[in-house]
Amino acid sequence: MKITVTFRHHPPSEPLREYVENKIGKLSKYLGDNFEAHVVMTVEKFRQSTEVDILYNGFHIKGEEESNDMYSSIDLVSDKITRQLKKYKEKLKEHKFPQPAVANAHEKIISVTESETNVKTPQIVKVEKFFVKPMTVDEAIMQLELTQDSFLVFNNASTRKANVVYKRKDGNFGLIEPNV
């Protein structure tokens, strides 16, 4: 853990430096001891700001806060960085898949194959029949907009083949045409 403190437009103060090192040092419970932090404390006419840059394994975290008091700006930026680190760690937990140990791999494979026999296969629970009406693509899109459905199957009037129009997540529409 390497913490550098820079004072701008303010004489260096040992109590402020110790306070910053204490606050930023508490972040080691999220990062361990292998991170670098650069803290810049700036005093201008009526505002006092603290800017923190943290480098951790190629990941860059930056936070800046200002207030009327330097200690409160340090507290605010420390809280901001802590929230960012918690969010980052949660993302890592969500995307990290457990790696089985080589010694336990055989046992896990056996237990998976034994449990697969009890797995239910998906079943059709509802059958819906409807008349596939011949229409143009524009008419199909208008019909789809009138309903709450996410797709519409129709006979394309120009090609006389079954097509599907669907709503995309970006708000646009997609068209599926068979290639026969």
C-alpha positions, 0 to 999 in steps of 0.5 A: 500500500502506497499513499501519496498526499499532495497539498495545493494552495495549502501548507502541508499539514501532518494531522491532515496527512495522517487523517488521509492515510488512516481513511485511505488505509481502511480501504485495504480491507477491500483491496489488500495491501497491493494498491497505490493511492494518490490524494490531492487536497486543494484549497481555493477561496471558499471551497476545499476539495479532496481528489483520490486516485487509486490504482489496483491491478490495472483497475482505476478508481477515482473520486473527488468531493468538496466542502467547506471543511477539508476533513469533511471532504476527505470523509465524503470522498472516502465514502464515495470510493468505498461505495465504488469498491463495494460495487466492484467487488460485488461484480467480481463475485457475480462473475466469478465461477468456482473452480473445482479442485483436481482431487475433488473433480471425480467426485463432483462429476459422479454426483452431477451424473447421479443428480441428472437422472432426477432432472425434469425435462421442459414440457409444453404446458399451453398450446395456442392456435391462431389463424396466420393472416396474410399481410405486409411487413408494415401491417404486421408491425402496426398489429404488433404495436397494438398488442402486448405481445413480443412477436407476431407470426404472419404470412408475408403477402409479397412472398407468401411465406411465414414470417415473424416480426418481433420487438427488440429491446432497443425499441425497434423491430426485427423480422425473421424470414425463412430462407428456403 
